[in-house]
Amino acid sequence: MGEFVMSSTIEKILCILFFSTFIGIFTALHFSVANTEMQFHEMKGYKDALLVQLMHLPGLVVENSKGEPENFMFDADKLTDALLQKDKNASGYDIGTTRYHIHIVDTQTGKQWDFKNYIPLDASFKIAPEEEKFVVWKYANIKYPDGKISAVFVRAVYIVGSDAEDRNKLKEGVVCTATEDCAEGLFCSDGITGSGQKYKTCQNEELCTYIKSSGTSANSVCECTSQEISGGKCSVGSAPTSLIKGQPCTVGGDCQSGICNLNSANPSEYNTCN
């Protein structure tokens, strides 16, 4: 009888412990999901605000008679002039360590403008598919010198960082001076010898090894000793003494290819080696 009572008591205690544990796990999970949702919405709101900030930059938008920016009205000449500057970043658009890529396209004429505050090792003027999850977008207007007004679609990718510490570090492709300036998993490098790249930038410490020989499979030029890639493999050649494709340039002689897109019909590609 005593054993039966003891067994029943233990069962009750175990049931209570199990139920309490279940409630604890459920509550923790609930708060975790709620916190994740809150962080997601807060982050999207932050990125939306960054995009609105761009749309009010005096250096890019039409100003009224009082010198105030018109709401969401870009100036076509200002957009193009801004891309003629050194590094294709939006002048006066200082958003700390956040990396951005902003693509503006005229929905009627197809004209487009791209702004970045980072330098990709492999020339790319499109928002990568894996970055689509970071995209925020808005519609705006654009005014041309002849007074014509058209609608533009603006897409922006902002890479902020997954935690507070990472948000205060420079992201991949951003100009740096030392590795400690870069986010986790990145190092500050312009290649083994520095050839081929105009500035030191934060690069993936696993990807950018610069050690693979020609014929070896690779995803990026920074895996190869030649800093060249073709068909998914490192190409034959030695490390370039001039700038590789995608690097900012001022004349064709700066580039390994001999071509600097100073006169490109697409403003997105101004001042980079082709």
C-alpha positions as CSV (number, residue, x, y, z in Angstrom):
1,M,0.0,0.0,0.0
2,G,2.8,2.3,1.0
3,E,4.6,1.6,-2.3
4,F,1.4,2.4,-4.3
5,V,1.0,5.8,-2.5
6,M,4.6,6.6,-3.1
7,S,4.3,5.7,-6.8
8,S,1.2,7.8,-7.2
9,T,2.8,10.8,-5.5
10,I,5.9,10.5,-7.8
11,E,3.6,10.3,-10.8
12,K,1.9,13.5,-9.7
13,I,5.2,15.3,-9.1
14,L,6.5,14.2,-12.5
15,C,3.2,15.3,-14.2
16,I,3.6,18.7,-12.5
17,L,7.2,19.0,-13.6
18,F,6.4,18.0,-17.1
19,F,3.6,20.4,-17.4
20,S,5.6,23.3,-15.9
21,T,8.5,22.5,-18.2
22,F,6.1,22.5,-21.2
23,I,4.6,25.8,-20.1
24,G,8.1,27.3,-19.7
25,I,9.3,26.1,-23.1
26,F,6.1,27.4,-24.7
27,T,6.4,30.8,-23.0
28,A,10.0,31.1,-24.0
29,L,9.3,30.2,-27.5
30,H,6.4,32.6,-27.7
31,F,8.5,35.5,-26.5
32,S,11.4,34.5,-28.8
33,V,9.1,34.5,-31.9
34,A,7.5,37.8,-30.8
35,N,10.9,39.3,-30.3
36,T,12.1,38.0,-33.7
37,E,9.0,39.5,-35.3
38,M,9.5,42.8,-33.5
39,Q,13.2,42.9,-34.6
40,F,12.1,42.2,-38.2
41,H,9.6,45.0,-38.3
42,E,11.9,47.4,-36.5
43,M,14.7,46.6,-39.0
44,K,12.4,47.0,-42.0
45,G,11.2,50.3,-40.7
46,Y,14.8,51.4,-40.2
47,K,15.7,50.5,-43.8
48,D,12.6,52.2,-45.1
49,A,13.7,55.4,-43.2
50,L,17.2,55.1,-44.8
51,L,15.6,55.0,-48.2
52,V,13.4,58.0,-47.5
53,Q,16.5,59.8,-46.3
54,L,18.2,59.2,-49.7
55,M,15.2,60.6,-51.5
56,H,15.6,63.9,-49.7
57,L,19.4,64.4,-50.3
58,P,19.9,67.9,-51.7
59,G,22.6,66.5,-54.0
60,L,20.1,64.2,-55.8
61,V,16.7,65.8,-55.7
62,V,14.9,68.8,-57.2
63,E,14.7,71.8,-54.9
64,N,11.9,74.3,-54.7
65,S,12.4,78.1,-54.7
66,K,13.2,78.0,-51.0
67,G,16.0,75.5,-51.5
68,E,14.0,72.7,-49.9
69,P,13.8,69.2,-51.4
70,E,10.7,68.3,-53.3
71,N,9.1,65.2,-51.9
72,F,10.4,62.1,-53.8
73,M,11.5,64.1,-56.8
74,F,14.9,63.2,-58.2
75,D,16.8,65.5,-60.5
76,A,18.1,63.5,-63.5
77,D,21.2,65.6,-64.0
78,K,22.1,65.4,-60.3
79,L,21.8,61.6,-60.3
80,T,24.1,61.3,-63.3
81,D,26.6,63.9,-62.0
82,A,26.7,62.0,-58.7
83,L,27.8,58.8,-60.5
84,L,30.6,60.7,-62.2
85,Q,32.2,61.2,-58.8
86,K,35.0,58.9,-57.6
87,D,33.4,55.8,-56.1
88,K,29.7,55.8,-57.1
89,N,28.5,56.4,-53.6
90,A,25.8,59.0,-52.9
91,S,27.5,62.1,-51.7
92,G,26.3,63.3,-48.3
93,Y,24.6,59.9,-47.6
94,D,26.5,58.9,-44.5
95,I,24.7,56.0,-42.8
96,G,27.6,54.7,-40.7
97,T,28.7,51.1,-41.2
98,T,25.6,50.0,-43.1
99,R,26.4,48.8,-46.6
100,Y,24.0,49.8,-49.3
101,H,23.2,49.2,-53.0
102,I,20.5,51.4,-54.4
103,H,19.1,50.9,-57.9
104,I,17.0,53.5,-59.5
105,V,15.2,52.8,-62.8
106,D,13.0,55.1,-64.9
107,T,9.9,53.0,-65.5
108,Q,9.2,54.7,-68.8
109,T,12.6,55.2,-70.5
110,G,14.5,52.4,-68.8
111,K,17.4,54.7,-67.8
112,Q,19.0,53.5,-64.6
113,W,21.4,54.6,-61.8
114,D,23.2,52.6,-59.2
115,F,24.7,53.8,-56.0
116,K,27.0,51.7,-53.7
117,N,29.3,52.4,-50.8
118,Y,31.2,49.2,-51.3
119,I,33.5,47.8,-54.0
120,P,32.7,44.3,-55.3
121,L,35.6,42.1,-56.3
122,D,33.6,40.7,-59.2
123,A,32.0,43.4,-61.2
124,S,28.2,43.4,-60.6
125,F,25.8,46.2,-61.0
126,K,22.7,44.1,-60.1
127,I,21.2,43.3,-56.7
128,A,22.2,39.6,-56.2
129,P,19.4,37.0,-55.7
130,E,20.6,36.1,-52.2
131,E,20.2,39.8,-51.2
132,E,16.6,40.0,-52.3
133,K,15.5,39.3,-48.7
134,F,17.1,42.5,-47.7
135,V,15.3,44.7,-50.3
136,V,13.1,47.6,-49.5
137,W,11.6,49.7,-52.3
138,K,9.6,52.8,-53.1
139,Y,8.3,54.7,-56.1
140,A,9.3,58.3,-56.8
141,N,9.4,60.8,-59.6
142,I,12.3,62.2,-61.6
143,K,12.6,65.5,-63.5
144,Y,14.7,65.9,-66.6
145,P,16.3,69.2,-67.9
146,D,13.5,69.7,-70.4
147,G,11.0,69.6,-67.6
148,K,9.6,66.2,-68.4
149,I,8.6,64.2,-65.3
150,S,8.7,60.4,-65.1
151,A,8.2,57.7,-62.5
152,V,11.1,55.8,-61.1
153,F,11.2,52.6,-59.1
154,V,13.8,52.5,-56.4
155,R,15.1,49.3,-54.9
156,A,17.7,49.3,-52.1
157,V,19.6,46.6,-50.2
158,Y,20.9,47.6,-46.8
159,I,23.3,45.2,-45.0
160,V,23.1,46.3,-41.4
161,G,24.4,43.3,-39.3
162,S,22.9,40.6,-37.2
163,D,23.8,41.9,-33.8
164,A,24.8,45.1,-32.1
165,E,28.5,44.4,-32.4
166,D,28.3,43.5,-36.0
167,R,26.3,46.6,-36.9
168,N,29.2,48.7,-35.7
169,K,31.6,46.9,-38.1
170,L,32.3,47.5,-41.8
171,K,30.6,45.0,-44.1
172,E,32.1,43.1,-47.1
173,G,33.5,45.3,-49.9
174,V,33.7,48.5,-47.8
175,V,37.0,50.4,-47.7
176,C,38.9,49.6,-44.5
177,T,42.3,50.3,-42.9
178,A,42.6,47.3,-40.5
179,T,40.9,43.9,-39.9
180,E,39.5,44.9,-36.6
181,D,37.3,47.5,-38.5
182,C,35.6,44.6,-40.4
183,A,32.6,42.5,-39.4
184,E,33.1,38.9,-38.2
185,G,34.4,36.5,-40.8
186,L,36.0,39.3,-42.8
187,F,39.6,40.7,-43.0
188,C,40.9,43.9,-44.4
189,S,42.8,43.1,-47.5
190,D,43.6,44.3,-51.0
191,G,45.1,41.0,-52.1
192,I,48.4,39.3,-51.3
193,T,50.4,42.0,-53.1
194,G,47.7,44.7,-53.4
195,S,47.7,44.5,-57.1
196,G,44.4,44.5,-58.9
197,Q,42.5,46.4,-56.3
198,K,42.3,50.2,-55.8
199,Y,41.6,50.2,-52.1
200,K,41.9,47.9,-49.1
201,T,38.4,46.4,-48.5
202,C,36.8,44.0,-46.0
203,Q,36.8,40.6,-47.6
204,N,35.6,37.1,-46.8
205,E,38.4,35.4,-44.9
206,E,37.4,32.0,-46.2
207,L,36.7,33.0,-49.8
208,C,39.5,35.5,-50.5
209,T,42.5,33.3,-50.1
210,Y,44.2,34.3,-53.5
211,I,45.9,30.8,-53.5
212,K,44.1,28.7,-56.2
213,S,45.9,28.0,-59.4
214,S,44.4,28.1,-63.0
215,G,41.9,25.5,-63.8
216,T,40.7,25.2,-60.2
217,S,37.0,25.7,-59.4
218,A,36.2,29.0,-57.9
219,N,33.3,31.3,-57.1
220,S,35.3,34.6,-57.0
221,V,38.4,36.2,-58.5
222,C,39.8,36.6,-54.9
223,E,40.2,32.9,-54.6
224,C,42.7,32.8,-57.5
225,T,46.4,33.7,-57.7
226,S,45.7,35.4,-61.0
227,Q,42.7,37.3,-59.7
228,E,40.9,36.2,-62.8
229,I,38.0,33.8,-63.3
230,S,36.3,32.3,-66.3
231,G,33.6,29.6,-66.5
232,G,33.7,29.0,-62.7
233,K,37.4,28.3,-62.7
234,C,40.5,30.3,-62.1
235,S,42.0,31.6,-65.3
236,V,45.6,31.4,-66.5
237,G,47.7,34.4,-65.6
238,S,49.7,36.2,-62.9
239,A,48.4,38.6,-60.4
240,P,47.5,41.8,-62.3
241,T,49.6,45.0,-61.9
242,S,46.6,47.1,-63.0
243,L,43.0,47.2,-61.7
244,I,40.7,44.2,-62.1
245,K,37.1,44.3,-63.4
246,G,34.7,46.2,-61.2
247,Q,37.3,48.5,-59.6
248,P,37.0,52.3,-59.6
249,C,39.1,53.9,-62.4
250,T,39.8,57.2,-64.0
251,V,41.3,56.2,-67.3
252,G,41.5,53.1,-69.4
253,G,45.2,52.7,-68.5
254,D,44.2,52.0,-64.9
255,C,42.6,48.8,-65.9
256,Q,43.9,45.3,-66.7
257,S,41.4,45.3,-69.6
258,G,42.4,48.8,-70.8
259,I,38.8,49.8,-70.6
260,C,37.3,52.2,-68.0
261,N,33.6,52.9,-68.5
262,L,33.9,56.7,-68.5
263,N,31.6,57.0,-71.5
264,S,29.2,54.2,-70.8
265,A,25.6,54.8,-71.9
266,N,24.5,53.3,-68.6
267,P,25.3,55.6,-65.7
268,S,25.4,52.6,-63.4
269,E,28.7,51.7,-64.9
270,Y,30.6,55.0,-64.8
271,N,34.2,55.0,-63.6
272,T,34.8,51.2,-63.2
273,C,37.0,48.9,-65.1
274,N,35.1,46.8,-67.6
